[in-house]
Amino acid sequence: MNRKNSLVFHLVLFHVLWLPVLPSADDSQRAETVNEVTPSVFFGSMKVSGSLHSTFSFRSYDGRDDSDLYEYFSLRLKDVVKDKVDAAFSMSWHEDLNGSSRRAGEYYDPFLDLDTSADIRFRYYTGYVDVKAVGFEDSRLRLGRQYLDEIDYAHFDGATYRFSPIDFLDITLFGGRPITYYSSTSADAIYGTNVEYQITPQTKSAVRYYRYDADSFRDDLAAVELWHMFTPEQQAHVEFSLLDGEPYQLQTDYYGRSDSMDLDVTVQVIRLFDSIGDHTINFNPYFPLLYDYEPFTYGALNLTKGLGTYVALVGGFDIREADSIGNPVSAHTNRDFVRGTAGIELYPIDQLTLSVNGEFWDVDPSDEFTGVSGEVEYRPSKQWTLTAGAEYGEYVQKYRDEFLFLFGQDVVFRISPDVVTYYSRIRWKPTKNIYTAATFEFEDSDFDEDNWYSFRIQLGVHF
């Protein structure tokens, strides 16, 4: 099947599969009321909600094409036992429809990614039950696969117990087996606690500790945090942590808003105090590829400035500076950089947004990136959003050519070809519970004879 026929076939297939479930205009009111009928016939108090997001993706490049189907499903059961037990589940499924990424004998596949190379079709993200009022009135015991945001977004199979023994004090205890989709954690364990105290209505503090046990490593992290709201428009956060008893990281964040100036400001500063070598995956998962994570200081400033009703300016910069690094291998993967961004947004009418953005990277020692993008978004009604845009990027990279090195030329510069990506997107949301979208991308390069095409259809249902 050639590329054109393959694209037509998959578009027809997707149309046949999904057209019967898309609502007509006459169905909109009925769709709104169906969501209200939630009680289960088996559990009179239980309410069911969730979502299903489906994406069909077609890509074509260099005489090849690839078609994939992605499904993301989440389910929430409230009051499985009235006022006592809730439950939740989420997962994803990926299917390579034409199997192009696994054709035997192919030395290069432009569509190979982590999903296809790992040959993982199903990913089970969460699946847990919440039992309320265990020991304390406002407590919650969660059992199963879960995320814990307070503990560096920990993902694990295990248990979490949250309770409040006194007013303004919240305690979390947790433990289980860490989850990762790219390596084995069968013998690993993560466990610890997080304690939060509301000092005043404007100030909150937290102390946390957890241990990550692996086959040959053990890491202990302890941290203290403080949040303070000077006013609703002026807020700050600071966190200091120790790793294995040594200073690890200091992070400060600030957000400010001035209505009189129509100005928003965000500032972040991070300091990594010590080298992070071969540790557990929570602290240096890329060590086999990138080696030590060396001490550095990072700062970022971002501004948004309104100019009347119809214009807004955005801009900012990031700076990362590593300490002196003696190991040349680590120096190659711990680079200093300066990044700057600037843009303008125009709102000539309520339904129309025009934007132009620029980005520049200066990476030590001599690499650069310059990017420019523009976008038009039109919203003719609450149900429809139409978007079109283009992006251009240029890379300048300094590298060592081993062949030229033999002739006395140590380094050369490689400049990327001129590549412009054009895209368009249409989104339709007939009801508050259903949306569908289609996106087309076309990449034009002066280096390749063939161009890159991408087409994507999405359908989302909330119930």
N, C-alpha and C positions, 0 to 999 in steps of 0.2 A: 504493500500500500504506500503510494507516494505521499509526500508531505501534505499537499493540498487535500487529497482525499481523506487522509487521516484526520485532519482538522475538521473537515465537514462531518465525518462519521461521529467523532466525539461530541461535536456540538449538537447533532441530532439526538444522540444517546442521552445527553444531559437534559435536553429539552423534553424528551419523552418521559424521562424519569421524574422530573420536577414540575412540569407544567400542571399536572392534576392537583398538586398541593398548594399552588399559588392562588391566593384569593382574588376573586373579581371584585369590582366596586360594590356589587350588591351583597357580597359576603362580609364587608368590613364591619358592619354593626354586629353581625352574628359572631365574628371572631372576637370582638371586644367582650361580649357577654359570656362566651364559653369559658374564658379564664376564671370567671367568678365561681364556677361550679367545681370546687376542689375537694370536698369531703369524700374520703374513700368509703366504698361500700363495706369494707372489712373493718376499718377503724374510723369510727364516727368523728373523732376529733382531728384526724390527720389531714394536713394540707400539703399538697404536692406542687412543687415548682421546679423549674429547670430551664435548660436551653440546649439547642442542637445547632451547631454551625458546620455547614458543609462547604467545601471549596473544591472545585474542579480546576486543575491547572494544566495548560498546554504550553510547551516551549519548543522552539525550533531554532537550530543553529547548525551551520556547516553541513547541511545535508541530512541532519538527524533531527528527530523530534522525541519528545517525552511527554507522557500524559499521566497525571497523578490525581488521586482523590484523597482528600483529607477530611476527617470527621472529628469534631470536638463535642463531647457530650458531658453535661453536668446535671445532677439531680439532687434536689433538696427535699427532705421529708421532715416536716415540722409537726410536733406533737404526735409521734408514733404512739407514745403513751402520753396522755394529756398532761401538760406542764411538767413532764418528767424526762422524756426521751426524744431526741431529735437524731437525724442521720443525714449523711451526704455522701455523694459519689461523683467522681469525674474521671474521664479517660479520653484518649485520642486514638485514632486509627488511621493508618496510612496505607494506601494501596497503589502500587506502581502498575497502571493499567496495561501498558504495553511492554513492560519488562525490559526497556532499552538499557537500563543501568546494569543489567546482569547478563548481557549477551556474551557468550563465550568467545574468547579470542580477541576482544577489542582492547587495544592498548591504551585508549584514551576515551573518556566519557565526559563530555562537557556538562552533564547534568548530575554527576555523582555528588552526593552530599552525605552528611552524617546519618540521616535517616535510612537511605538506601544502602550505604556501605555497612551499616550495623545490622541490616536485615531485620529491623524491629518494626513490626506492623502495629502492635498494640502498646500503648503506654498507659499505665494505671497511675493516675496522679494522686487522687484522694479516695478514701473509703473508710468512713468512721461513724461511730455513734457517740452522741453526747448524752451523758446522764447527769441530770441536774439535781441540786440539793443533796449532795453526798457529804454529810458531815456538817456543812455550813449552808445556810439558806440560799445564798447567792453563788454557791460553788458550781463547778462544771467539771466532770470527768470525761475526757475524750479518749476513745480507744480506737486504734486502727492507723491507717496511713494518713498523714497530715503534714501541713506546713506550720511552722512556728516563726512568725515574723520577728518577734523580739530577740530571738537567738540566731541572728545572722541568716534569717530565712531558712532555718533548718527544715529539711525534708526527711521524714523517717517513719518507720513502722514502730508503733509503741503507744505510750500513754502520756497524757498531759492532764494535770490537775490544777485548776485555778480556784482560789478561794480568797475571801476577805475576812480575816479574823476580827478586825476592828475597822471603824470608819477611816476612809482615805488610804488604807493599806491593802494592796493587792499582791498576792503571792502566786507564782507559777512554779510547779515542779514537773519535770518531764524526763523521759528516758526511752530509748529504743534503738533500732538498727537503722543507720543512715541509708538513704536511697540515692543512687546515681544510675544513669542509664548508659554510662560509658566505661565502667569498671566494676569489678566485684567488691561488695562490701559485706559478704556473708559472715565474716568474723569480726566486723567492726561494731562499735557501740558509741552512742552519744547520750549524755545525760547531764542534768544540771538544774539550775533554778534562776528565776528572775523575780526581783522584789521591787515594786513601785510604790512610792509614797507621795501623795498630794500635799505638799507643804503649805501652800496657800492656793486660793483660786487661780492665781497667775503662775504658780511655780510647781513643777513636778520633778521628782528625782527618781532614779532607778539604779539598782545594783544587780549585776548578773554574773553568774559563774557557770561554765560548763566544761566538760571533759570529752575529748574525742579519742577513743581507743581504736587503734588499728593493729594489724598483725605485728609490725615492727616499730610502730611509733605511738606516742601518747602526747597529746597537746592539751594544756589547761589554759583557758582564757577567763580572765576576770576583768570586769569593766564597770565604770560608774558613768551615769548620764545625768544631765540637768537641762530642763526646758524652762524657759521663762518668757512670758508674754508681757512686755512693757505696756503695750496697747494692742488692740486687735490688729493694728497696722504695723506693729513693730514686734517681731518675735525672734528668739535666738535659741540655739541648741549647742551643747558641747558634750563631747564624749572622750574619755581617756581609758585605755585598756592595757592590760599586761598579758603577755603570752609566755607561759612557762616561767612566771615570776619576773620577767624582764619587760621594760617599757616596750610596748608594741605600736600603738597608734593613737594619735590625737586628732580629733575632727571637730571643727566648729562650723556652724551654719547660721546665717542671718537672713531674714526676710523683712523688707520694709516697703511701705506703700505711702505715697503722699498724694492725697486727693487734690490739693491745691495746685500741685505741679503735674498731676496726671502721670506719675512716675512710679514704676515698680523696680525694686533692686533686690537681687539675691547674691549672696557672697558665700563661698565655701573655701575653707583651708584645711588641708590634710597633711599630717606629718607621719611618715613611717620611720620608726626609730632604729630598727635593727634589720639585718639581713635575714630573709626567710628562705631557707634552703629546702632540703628534702623533708617536708613536714606532711601531716595528714592532708587529705584532699580539701578540707575546709579552708586551708590557709595557703597552699600552693599547689593547686591541682595540675598546673602545667609544667612542673619541674622537669619531667623527662624531656620536654621539648625546649623550654626557655630557661632552664637552670634557676639560679638564685634570683629572688625578688629583692633588689637592693634598696637601702634607705633612700627616701626622696621627700621633697616638699612640693605640694601641689596647691595651686590657688586658682579660683574661678570667680569671675564677676559677670553678671548678666543684667542688662537694663532693658526696660520697655517704656517708651515715652510716647504719650499721646499728644498729637498736635491738632486740637479741635476734634470735631466729630468724624472727620473723614480720613484722617491719616494717623498712622502709628509707626514709630521707628523702633527697631530692635537691634541689639548689638551686645558684644561681650568678648571676653578673651579667657583662655586657659593657659596656665604656665605650669610645667612640670620640670623640676630640676633634681637630678639624682646626685647623691654624694659621690666623691671620688671613688672610682671602681678600679681595683687593681687587676681583676680577672678579665682578660679581653673577651672571653665568651659571654660573661654576664654583662659586660659593657655594651656588647652588640644588641642584647635583648632588653636593656634598661636605658632607653634613650631619653634625653631631654627634648622637650618640644615647646613651641609657642603656637597657640591656635587663636585665630581671630574670626569673628563673625559679624556681619552687618546686614540689615535688611530693612525693607519698607513695606507696609501694608496699606492699601487704599480701599476705602469703603464708599464709592460714589453713590450707591443706593443700598438699601437694606439687604437686597437679595444678592448683591455682587461683592466679591472680595478679590482684589488683585494683589499679588505679592511678588517681590524680587528679593533674593537672598544671595549673599556671597560668603565664601569660607576660604580661609588660607591657613595652611599648616607649614611651619618651619621646624623640621625634625633634625636633631643632631646626628651626624655631622653636616650633611649637605643635601638632605632630601627635602622635597617640597611638594605641596599639593595645593592647587587652586581650583575652586569650584564655583559655578554660578548656576542658579536655578530661577525659574519663573513659573507662576501658576495663576490660573483663573478659576474661580469657583462661583457657580451661579445656582441659586436656589429659587426656582420659579414658584415653588409651593412648599408646604411642610413635608410633603411626601417625596419630593424629587430633589436630588443634588447632582449637578453636572460639573465635572472637573477636567481641566486640560492643562498640561504643562510640559516643560522641557528642562533638562539638566545637562550641564557640560562640566567635565572634570579633566585636569591635566596633572600627571604625576611626573616629577623629576627625581630620579633615584641614582645615587652614587653607589657603585659596587665594584668589586674586584673581578677582573676577567683573567682567569688563570692562563689562558693561551697568550694574551697580550703581555702578561707579566714576564714571560720568557724573553720578550723583545724590549724590555725596559719600560713598558707603559704599565704603571701600577694600578691606576683606577680609571674608570671611564664613567660617563654619565649616560643614563638611558632616559629618554623622554617618551612618555606614553603617546600613542597615536591620538589624533583628535577623535573623540567619541562624544556623540550627542544622543541622549535618550529622550524620546518623546513618549508621552503617556496620556491616556484619557480614561476617565472613570465615570460611570453612571450608577447612581444609588437610588433605589426606590423603597420607601417604607410605607406600605399601604395602611398598616395599623401599628399600634405601639408594640405589638408582639412579634411582628414579622418584618424582615428586610431582605432585599436581594440587591446584588451589585455585580457589575461587570467591569473589568479593567483590561485595557490593551496597552502593551508597551512595544516600542520599536527602537532598537539601538543601531545607530548608523556610525560605522567606524571607517576611517580612511586607510586602515591597515588591513582589514579583512575584506575579502571579496564578498563573503556572505554576511548577512546581517542577522541580528538576534531579534526574534519575535517571541512575545509572551502574551498569552490570553488567559484570563482567570474569571471564573464565575463563582459567586458566593451566595449562599442562602442561610439566613439565620432565623430561628424560631425560638421565642421565649414563651413558656407556658407556666 
